[in-house]
Amino acid sequence: MNVNIQFKKGVLELCVLVLINRQDRYGYELAQAVSQHIEVAEGALYPLLRRLVNDGYCTTYLQESSEGPPRKYYKLSDTGREYMKTLTNEWNSFVRNVANLIEEGTPNE
């Protein structure tokens, strides 16, 4: 089992919520934005986006594109914004605690 893959899966939802919070985005644009920070398969994103919509954290709308058919954009709902804040706080606490554990476990050289 590749632990790095598990790390990515665990944080992908938070990354997507943060990016959509910054500005409404369509799927491919989200995949590109996430990939600038962590490597992720585009196919992993769409099931997550569907779930975020089904759970009421995001809404969608179509917008015309000069480069082809209309694009489906994702927008955070108020519930999604609150959920993102909760996940962000939990993530920051988790990272601090893991960093402390690692630091405490490292012998002085």
Salt bridges, closest charged atoms under 4 A:
GLU13 OE2 - ARG51 NH2 2.79
ASP24 OD2 - LYS75 NZ 3.95
ASP55 OD2 - ARG51 NH1 3.31
GLU67 OE1 - ARG71 NH2 2.97
ASP78 OD1 - ARG81 NH1 3.13
GLU82 OE2 - LYS85 NZ 3.66
